[in-house]
Amino acid sequence: MSKVTRIALVGASGLIGQSLIRLAVGRTDIRLVAIARREIPLPPGARMEVLVAPPENWDDAIAASGADVLACALGTTWKKAGKNETEFRAVDQHLVLACAKAAKEAGMRQIIAISSVGADAMAKNFYLKVKGETEQGLGRLRVQRLDVLRPGLLRGPREELRPAELVGRALSPVADLFLNGKYTKYRSITAETVAKAIIGLTKEKAAGRFVFEHEAILRAARKAD
């Protein structure tokens, strides 16, 4: 019988985090340990641990998880950050890097982080610039294996209804038909598919830093099955 992979999950209350929790129900190859600032909703049949702590103590919680892999699906929105650049960076950059550093110090072999298509530290767009800078910071940690996923527009049920995203999700099936070649990476994707890719990537053993855009995320998702 193969060893069960323990996954420490941060960002468990978000779209991808909740999808990963649902996918883990009934699986015997992975075991989730969520680290969160408050209790999170769990689906029927979920068998997992939830370590509740303020973010400033997440390093201790990550160490206590005994996990092999950190899955980082952290992310806020411009609205939730009060349209404040410092508050936005506090979650999408500083907290992400703090969790990754804690995972390395805890001896985890792999970090899987959710970024964004178009992430670029030199981008003029603030959101993409922060994502790019965060990717650079993750790379400098030099963990055994780093997987960075860059999905396009995420589809799935959200607690917060964002008008621009609702329009984008409604139009994405048509828009995706025109996104081919070098533009394929901008296609929309379901949060469930990204969560499947996380599971699939935990099966990879090669060391190094790897970046996954749309087609590569789909291939990784297939390995989950």
ChimeraX attribute file (.defattr): number of C-alpha atoms within 10 A of each C-alpha:
attribute: neighborCount
match mode: 1-to-1
recipient: residues
	/A:1	4
	/A:2	6
	/A:3	8
	/A:4	12
	/A:5	17
	/A:6	19
	/A:7	26
	/A:8	29
	/A:9	26
	/A:10	25
	/A:11	21
	/A:12	27
	/A:13	23
	/A:14	19
	/A:15	22
	/A:16	26
	/A:17	23
	/A:18	22
	/A:19	21
	/A:20	25
	/A:21	24
	/A:22	17
	/A:23	17
	/A:24	22
	/A:25	18
	/A:26	11
	/A:27	11
	/A:28	11
	/A:29	16
	/A:30	17
	/A:31	19
	/A:32	24
	/A:33	25
	/A:34	27
	/A:35	26
	/A:36	20
	/A:37	19
	/A:38	12
	/A:39	14
	/A:40	15
	/A:41	10
	/A:42	16
	/A:43	13
	/A:44	8
	/A:45	10
	/A:46	15
	/A:47	16
	/A:48	15
	/A:49	13
	/A:50	21
	/A:51	18
	/A:52	16
	/A:53	16
	/A:54	11
	/A:55	16
	/A:56	12
	/A:57	12
	/A:58	21
	/A:59	19
	/A:60	15
	/A:61	24
	/A:62	26
	/A:63	17
	/A:64	13
	/A:65	22
	/A:66	16
	/A:67	22
	/A:68	19
	/A:69	24
	/A:70	29
	/A:71	29
	/A:72	25
	/A:73	24
	/A:74	23
	/A:75	20
	/A:76	15
	/A:77	15
	/A:78	13
	/A:79	10
	/A:80	11
	/A:81	15
	/A:82	11
	/A:83	11
	/A:84	11
	/A:85	13
	/A:86	12
	/A:87	17
	/A:88	22
	/A:89	20
	/A:90	15
	/A:91	18
	/A:92	20
	/A:93	22
	/A:94	16
	/A:95	19
	/A:96	24
	/A:97	20
	/A:98	17
	/A:99	25
	/A:100	27
	/A:101	18
	/A:102	18
	/A:103	28
	/A:104	21
	/A:105	13
	/A:106	18
	/A:107	15
	/A:108	23
	/A:109	18
	/A:110	27
	/A:111	28
	/A:112	25
	/A:113	24
	/A:114	24
	/A:115	26
	/A:116	21
	/A:117	20
	/A:118	19
	/A:119	20
	/A:120	20
	/A:121	18
	/A:122	12
	/A:123	15
	/A:124	9
	/A:125	12
	/A:126	16
	/A:127	20
	/A:128	19
	/A:129	17
	/A:130	22
	/A:131	24
	/A:132	22
	/A:133	17
	/A:134	24
	/A:135	25
	/A:136	14
	/A:137	17
	/A:138	23
	/A:139	17
	/A:140	9
	/A:141	13
	/A:142	13
	/A:143	21
	/A:144	16
	/A:145	19
	/A:146	24
	/A:147	24
	/A:148	22
	/A:149	23
	/A:150	23
	/A:151	26
	/A:152	19
	/A:153	18
	/A:154	22
	/A:155	20
	/A:156	13
	/A:157	13
	/A:158	10
	/A:159	8
	/A:160	8
	/A:161	9
	/A:162	12
	/A:163	9
	/A:164	8
	/A:165	14
	/A:166	12
	/A:167	10
	/A:168	16
	/A:169	18
	/A:170	11
	/A:171	12
	/A:172	19
	/A:173	13
	/A:174	10
	/A:175	14
	/A:176	16
	/A:177	10
	/A:178	12
	/A:179	14
	/A:180	11
	/A:181	7
	/A:182	7
	/A:183	11
	/A:184	16
	/A:185	22
	/A:186	20
	/A:187	22
	/A:188	21
	/A:189	22
	/A:190	18
	/A:191	22
	/A:192	22
	/A:193	23
	/A:194	25
	/A:195	28
	/A:196	25
	/A:197	25
	/A:198	28
	/A:199	26
	/A:200	19
	/A:201	22
	/A:202	25
	/A:203	13
	/A:204	13
	/A:205	11
	/A:206	9
	/A:207	13
	/A:208	13
	/A:209	16
	/A:210	13
	/A:211	15
	/A:212	20
	/A:213	20
	/A:214	20
	/A:215	13
	/A:216	15
	/A:217	25
	/A:218	17
	/A:219	16
	/A:220	23
	/A:221	20
	/A:222	14
	/A:223	16
	/A:224	18
	/A:225	9
